[in-house]
Structure formats: structure tokens, C-alpha cells
Amino acid sequence: TIALRIAPEAKATMDSSFATLNNVGTIHLASGHTSEAIGSFLKSLRDAKMSLAERAKKEDNMARNSSRAEDKEGNRSRETVAVHSPRIPIEAFVPFSMPLSTSTEGLYLSPLYLSESADYDRYDTTVEASVAIMYNLALAHHLNALFGTAAANRETALDQAISLYELAYNVHMQEEDADLSVEFTMAVVNNLGHIHRLKGDEAKADKCFHHLLSTMLFLRSYGSADSKCVAEPFVHSITHLILQDTVAPAA
């Protein structure tokens, strides 16, 4: 599995790379060790934020230096400092090996593994990686609420998961060059619906699931064969909506 394949590398470099720290967290989470996963994802997100701050400062300095050089030479083209499309950092969803229960029905369980060979020297690539780490941290809090924390702390863990899912989704949607998969956005919306249902807010849950259904119908009509397969794990979450639409005319 992916987890077994990356484990030796993760042990060797876990203090030197936010991508590696994230991947250590995916191993913990896929094995059901939610507290350890949260610790790894928090460290990974901290290091990713530091990398973003450093990269933003470098790009700002590069832009100013380029502007000065253009003013001096007069004919220098901005094309010489143009950047190429980022290498997508998301490599795979990690298979989930933790024993399941009825409380996880409809929940999309797989955390995201990051490529450790992606071009993280680029600002927008690191933003995409940060979005993935936020999703993983949200999923860890989500599962911690179900299995790893006392009942008194359950609502807090669920609220933390909601905030992180929403932040990951919003940052992803605001980035002009965002290039995460449809599977990612569907996973976020699906899991938000799962939490709202756990909290007893059926209105918010159904809003998420209607959004999910709309995406699935779009993929069915216009998506490729691969994109249609992506929708399969989410069918359980929207079955009740399909049944409502089927039964309503007969009633």
C-alpha cells in the first residue's frame, strides 16, 4: 500500500519537510491513530506556512529586482521572469485501514498523500499542498470526534473539523491556479454534510448533499469515465435525496 511504501522515507526525513510530515500523519490516520495524526498535520501546516511566508518574500524581492532591471535596460521583456505551471503536489488518497463502524457510514475516510518531489519552491504549489494538509487535519479532528476523544470534547472536535474543511475549500476556490481534483472538493462537501448530520442540523447537511448530488449529475453528463468512477464513493451520502425525488411524484 501507499502507507507501507512511504514509511521508510518518512522516518528518515520527518523533521525536514512539511510534505513528509504530512505523509507521516497519513500513516497515523489511516491506522486509526488520530492524536498522533493531528500532531503531525499541525507541524506540517506550521512548516508549510513558514515556507509560504519565505517564498512570498522571495517572489516580492524578485519582482522588485526585475522591475529595476527592466527600467535600466528599457527593453527587457517580462516574459523572461514568467513562471511555469506548478507541479501538482497531490499524489494520491491513502487507503484507510482503520476498523469502521456505523458512525462512519457516508464519511469519506482517505487522507491525502503529498508528492515529496513536487516543486515546493513555487508559492502556488505550496498553497495547494497547504490546502491538502488542512483537509487532512480536518479529517483527523473529524475521526478524533468519533473515536479518539471523550464525549465532552466531541462537539469541539467536530467544530474544529468544520472550520478546517471550510478553510481548505475556500482557500482552494480562491486560488486562480488551484488544481486539486474534483474528488477533493467532493470529499470536503461530503464530510461537512456528515458532520452537520452528526450535530443534528439536517438543513445544513442536506445543503451539502444537494451540492454533492449536483456535482455528481454534472460528472455523469459531462465527465470522463474516470471522473464518473470518482463519484462512486459518495453515492451513499446522496441516496436519500434520490429516493425523495423518486417517491415524491408518486405521493
Helices and strands as residue ranges (DSSP letters): H 2-13, H 18-30, H 34-73, G 78-81, E 90-93, G 102-104, E 112-114, H 123-143, I 144-148, G 151-153, H 154-174, H 182-198, H 202-222, H 225-231, G 232-234, H 235-250
